[in-house]
Amino acid sequence: MSDASAPSTPVVLSIQSHVAYGHVGNSAAVFTLQRLGIEVVAVNTVQFSNHTGYGEFRGQVFAASHIEDVLEGLRARGVLEQCSAVLSGYQGDAGTGEAILDVVAEIRRSQPAALYLCDPVMGDVGRGMFVRPGIPEFMQRRAVPCADIITPNQFEFEYLIGRSLVDTGDAIAAARDLLQREQQLRHVVITSLVTPDVADSRLRTLAVSRDQAGYVEAPRIVLEPLPNGMGDTFSAVLLGDYLRHRDIGQALVHATGTLTELLQHTRTGMRDLPLIAAQQQLVAPSGRYHFELAD
């Protein structure tokens, strides 16, 4: 008999990095999901003193065997079979990634409707690729085909499709091609879209499904430096809202609005989003944002 009772709210297994100081990985996603009323089972892939945006840091990356050991303990308690979704972001090595894909498959055997949101963290414009060798190929060939929802930025999406984007319509067509190839995939969400048809003062976040495509526009906020953990927070809000309402357009409005308002509350020079001080923005962003159909 399992120790875990059936949950009354969604449960997310979040397998990400952890820092003692700052808001990235699980240190951003756990509080964000909890604030949205989601139960979180957090498995940490690293334990660092702080995120790398601060420069020097101490701590260690956990081996895949450590992750598997923690998952085995959860399995013994009957926790994995209660999970409604799996969330993953930055992956230190492909071994950790394979452990994530294994547990996704296991959860789907007991919960066929369980979701896997993969944020395929690889790089960004200006920085290029910043993950270890082998991770981009793992994301493209192994992780994305297993996911229900992916949240790449424009740089990462262009890597996944092997070419640059021309405009929003081209991004929609490319996302639909990817959906056609990968039958497990339900929604492609492209963040920080700055194709030539987007005004210089704006950013688009695009969501493409097989039967619908649309975007949310928000002001482009210039901060130097940009705080770390933006993608981790965005993906957590998107998944949390989607688990509640199963409406990708509504989830996109919520996640885009949250991230934009948090950035509005971020002081110049801050390396982290103000998740605690501005936590109401996680639940109900104060700005007005709209999902515009693009079909």
Beta strands, then each sheet from edge to edge (+ up, - down):
strand 1: 11-21
strand 2: 39-50
strand 3: 59-61
strand 4: 85-88
strand 5: 115-118
strand 6: 123-124
strand 7: 128-129
strand 8: 149-150
strand 9: 187-193
strand 10: 202-208
strand 11: 213-219
strand 12: 292-293
sheet 1: 3+ 2- 1- 4- 5- 8- 9- 10+ 11- 12+
sheet 2: 6+ 7-
end
